[in-house]
Amino acid sequence: MAKFTRRGFIAATAAAGAVRTVPVALTRPPARRILTLVYDKSLGMMRAIDRLVP
Protein backbone atom coordinates (compact mmCIF):
# COMPACT_ATOMS: atom_id res chain seq x y z
CA MET A 1 0.00 0.00 0.00
CA ALA A 2 1.26 3.49 -0.82
CA LYS A 3 2.45 5.65 2.03
CA PHE A 4 0.58 8.95 2.08
CA THR A 5 1.45 12.05 3.99
CA ARG A 6 -1.46 14.09 5.26
CA ARG A 7 -1.03 16.57 2.41
CA GLY A 8 -0.80 13.78 -0.19
CA PHE A 9 -3.89 12.08 1.18
CA ILE A 10 -5.93 15.30 1.00
CA ALA A 11 -4.72 15.92 -2.56
CA ALA A 12 -5.57 12.37 -3.66
CA THR A 13 -9.01 12.58 -2.05
CA ALA A 14 -9.75 15.92 -3.73
CA ALA A 15 -8.61 14.59 -7.11
CA ALA A 16 -10.76 11.47 -6.78
CA GLY A 17 -13.78 13.59 -5.83
CA ALA A 18 -13.21 15.92 -8.77
CA VAL A 19 -13.03 13.00 -11.22
CA ARG A 20 -16.42 11.77 -9.99
CA THR A 21 -18.25 15.11 -9.88
CA VAL A 22 -16.94 17.11 -12.86
CA PRO A 23 -18.50 14.98 -15.66
CA VAL A 24 -21.84 14.87 -13.81
CA ALA A 25 -21.82 18.63 -13.25
CA LEU A 26 -21.23 19.30 -16.94
CA THR A 27 -24.09 17.12 -18.21
CA ARG A 28 -26.88 17.92 -15.73
CA PRO A 29 -28.68 21.20 -15.25
CA PRO A 30 -27.74 22.96 -12.01
CA ALA A 31 -29.50 21.67 -8.91
CA ARG A 32 -29.78 23.18 -5.46
CA ARG A 33 -28.01 21.47 -2.59
CA ILE A 34 -29.90 21.54 0.69
CA LEU A 35 -27.91 20.78 3.84
CA THR A 36 -29.99 19.84 6.89
CA LEU A 37 -28.60 19.22 10.36
CA VAL A 38 -30.55 16.75 12.48
CA TYR A 39 -29.93 15.24 15.90
CA ASP A 40 -29.48 11.48 15.65
CA LYS A 41 -30.41 9.85 18.96
CA SER A 42 -28.73 6.54 18.09
CA LEU A 43 -25.40 8.29 17.43
CA GLY A 44 -25.89 10.84 20.20
CA MET A 45 -24.78 13.75 18.03
CA MET A 46 -25.73 16.00 15.14
CA ARG A 47 -25.68 14.56 11.62
CA ALA A 48 -25.65 16.36 8.28
CA ILE A 49 -28.02 15.30 5.51
CA ASP A 50 -27.21 16.63 2.05
CA ARG A 51 -29.93 16.54 -0.63
CA LEU A 52 -29.98 17.61 -4.26
CA VAL A 53 -33.19 19.32 -5.39
CA PRO A 54 -33.69 19.85 -9.14
Stockholm file with secondary structure:
# STOCKHOLM 1.0

chainA/1-54         MAKFTRRGFIAATAAAGAVRTVPVALTRPPARRILTLVYDKSLGMMRAIDRLVP
#=GR chainA/1-54 SS CCCCCHHHHHHHHHHHHHHHHHHHHHHSCCCEEEEEEEEETTTTEEEEEEEEEC
#=GC SS_cons        CCCCCHHHHHHHHHHHHHHHHHHHHHHSCCCEEEEEEEEETTTTEEEEEEEEEC
//
